[in-house]
């Protein structure tokens, strides 16, 4: 390492030049941004706009949280139109607690100004004077000096106002009535109707956020493990085992969906049928659980035999399906009990959980079957795969690669058919399959070992990019993705093969053929013994998915869900849940990546399996930050749910938008105030809880 | 009997950590592995229980080739090989008891252990293990509130739960003060003498190796530099292992 010295003059000049250039670039960027964002301060100075904003703000800042009921009390006195000599003013009754008025003079001609005095009215209250002629019609007399029908009483509850005697033809000599209407408060001030509605919506909002957050915890916790680099990087399995398992997935899915699905539906119907059936089901379940625990509880000194492991897998899958179906059926039975009030809420809630399981039971059974088939296949073939010779392993790799590639691309192409741009998935997957092809060939023919030098590494990286690019563009052309992308049309649905009710479209078949060729070559080159970094693949897929989901704002998701499930809080819950899963998944997984790896190493060294290692070495380390991040997310979700209503997602935002559209800013002010209060309370609460745990 | 044949480890970045190591370690021996930082001590220990997969060579233990077994068989083997770490590697937020019980996971039904259920017999075994290292009274407090020496004793108790036949200790006292170091080394010696466990222990201080080991192995840049009795290491040998500028420091 050389001593740091002062830079040479030329170096300093260069630095200065660089600084000036950077400043110029910043200036250009900022100036452009200024123009693009339409910043114009003259608008803010226009009188009309200033008045509008002042009024709107005034009303927003005068929320009608409280209201006061009033009763109108009428007090009268008489008036003689056109004075007579013998007229004497009617006596007034002073010193009473009831309001009364007096007029002076008590007689007069049209257009005369007379003074009306009132006593015992509420202070600073609204009042008005009516003139009632013999026809009984009320004529509002505006008070002299006030440009409105109403005037305000004095702080001592009196008033003294001048009014003009109205000009009514042919009334001379008649006695008219002067009426003072006073607005008297009725009872204490109380919360307004708007406040009630706002509170109702606010509760909906808080629960919208709560439900979305709680539902997202479990999926994002599971995803976070898949998206944690430090856990997944080391997960590698022999390519042969992977391919065998992968090839067995559709077979297992088929049998799982049909056989286990039938069993599950049967159990579900049984347990939802009545009380006797659940009891019988319970015995079956306990029997199943007991038999699984007996199979597994013996201390395993000797390695497990494959037969025992297979039996174990089968029993666990069957028992698992029975338990799930049983619980779902029980939930449906509880739903039928019904009930009122909170009990009804609970039974409905349990019932809808049961319905969810009922809806997904058959696919779930299929997945259970697929996983079981893949693991049983792995157990049966692992010893075989380890014994076969090198050449056989390459041939087998090619065969399994063909099968696996066809299945993979078949699944991808089925997804790719759903939308024009989803068609890009097919070339993308082929690209990732074909990218290791050229590096593999290069290392085999040039003899690059496991540990390439720097320049060799550059060549290998370049080759993998080239291979990927070739795979991508070839598939892009073959599958005619460009036409779909430009014209927005979906691939045709010509059926070329049809067996057992499964129809294979030409598009899917073409993709399967490409997949079979590429994966077959890859499998043949690698052989079944090559270690495949399945963990890295799962990590990349999960991370990509989470990042893509996270980049879509909940408001946009809300728009789509409103189309799906209609306007209301349910759409908001779905949108916030989906976004929360992506965000929490990312935040959680970053927490996993920062944990101390020592305990993991320690537990691995004791012979604990992968799941045990995670439960005992990883979970205790991440729980505090999981709690903290969940609170933080709830906080964010409450903020989001206050505006998710703007796109129809329910909650207080829906109300706020209506009030703003109707220009009822005082009502909108109540909603804004409620949001401010709830958000700041939650902000404080979540910060306090996070501080305790971090 | 542990037999290491032509063991080589090259990391993915091309660093050669071990070069063609050949060793035979009979049961019940206390072997100390010395050498500078980066000489391959940790890699050698971790290759034995395959926390690190060796690049080439074989490791035979009780007739089984550890480098060629399946994942299931590897877990069976790992259960019988305890490991002690420089940083103790306890889960600091969990209780001492849970940390010790975790050493038994390889023997337990995964379904039960996943929901944190341990039979009474295992809990008694854990208490007995803690008793043996003298910290039974700390069983139900958090591991983070223990001192370094106590944490390392919890590490030893966790290893005892495995009912091991061999213990790999990776710099077990490098994070401890001299007095505590001796206490921890004495527990290792106890396991070696009373239970007849084979102990492979990497150490920084030659004085500790002299005090406790039956046999000293020295590594230098991944190569076996010395293999013999502790008493055979004189000043020349010392300079050969640690370099010309090194001066031996006593740990009292």
Interface residues (C-beta under 8 A of the other chain):
Chain A: X292 X293 X296 X297 X299 X300 X301 X302 X303 X304 X382 X386 X450 X451 X453 X596 X598 X599 X601 X602 X603 X604 X605 X606 X607 X608 X609 X611 X612 X615 X616 X617 X620 X621 X623 X624
Chain B: X10 X12 X14 X49 X51 X55 X70 X72 X73 X75 X76 X77 X78 X79 X81 X82 X83 X85 X87 X88 X89 X90 X91 X92 X93 X94 X98 X102 X103 X104 X105 X106 X107 X108 X109 X110 X111 X112 X113 X114 X116 X155 X158 X159 X161 X162 X168
